[in-house]
Amino acid sequence: CLQDVLRRSAPARVLVVSSESHRFTDLLDSCGKVDLALLSPPKKEYWSMLAYNRAKLCNILFSNELHRRLSPHGVTSNALHPGNMMYTSIHKSWWLMTFLFTLARPFTKSMGYEDGIALIACVRLRDP
């Protein structure tokens, strides 16, 4: 719905937040094509971390396709990784992951609050 606004705002950019964890997913079938059935697995096969990884891969695929479609019109699209160990509750349902996140957090870098404000300012569209 925003394609026309983005085109009129050129040069414009779109930033899509993803994660390095996109590398740890299995959305491809045996032929190397994205298997859409994996995006909504049965409840017994659902794992929150895998769903998160898949969603972050989809964010990158979306950003790449948006860039392909809109770059000829002066609009760029990029995916970014905000930093390691951002505060989320994705690991709360598995005690081992919670333990590992707690151990690793002091040794990782993350985007600070001020950086988050700067990021939001970057993605605002200019008035046409």
C-alpha positions, 0 to 999 in steps of 0.5 A, spaced: 500 500 500 505 504 500 509 503 494 506 509 491 508 514 497 515 511 497 516 512 489 513 519 490 518 520 496 524 518 492 530 518 494 527 513 499 529 507 503 526 502 507 529 498 513 527 491 515 529 489 522 531 481 521 536 477 525 543 473 524 538 467 526 535 467 519 541 463 518 539 457 522 532 455 519 530 450 514 525 453 509 527 450 503 525 443 500 529 438 497 529 442 490 531 449 494 524 452 493 521 455 499 516 450 502 510 455 505 507 449 509 513 450 514 511 457 516 505 454 519 507 447 522 502 443 526 502 444 534 506 438 535 512 440 531 512 448 533 518 451 536 518 458 538 526 459 536 525 456 529 519 460 528 523 466 530 528 464 525 523 463 519 520 469 520 527 473 520 529 469 514 522 472 511 524 479 513 530 478 509 526 475 503 521 481 503 527 486 503 530 483 497 524 483 493 522 490 495 529 492 493 528 489 486 521 492 485 523 499 487 530 500 486 529 502 479 524 508 482 529 511 487 527 506 493 532 502 496 530 497 501 535 493 506 535 488 512 539 489 518 541 486 524 540 490 531 545 486 535 545 480 539 541 478 545 536 483 544 531 483 550 525 478 548 521 473 551 522 468 546 526 463 550 521 463 556 518 457 554 525 453 554 529 453 561 535 451 557 535 457 552 533 462 558 539 459 562 544 460 555 541 467 554 542 469 561 550 467 561 551 470 554 548 476 555 554 480 558 558 478 553 554 480 547 553 487 544 546 490 542 543 496 540 541 501 545 535 505 546 538 511 543 540 507 537 533 505 537 530 512 536 535 513 531 533 507 527 525 509 527 527 516 525 531 513 519 525 510 516 520 515 516 517 517 509 518 524 507 512 528 505 511 527 497 
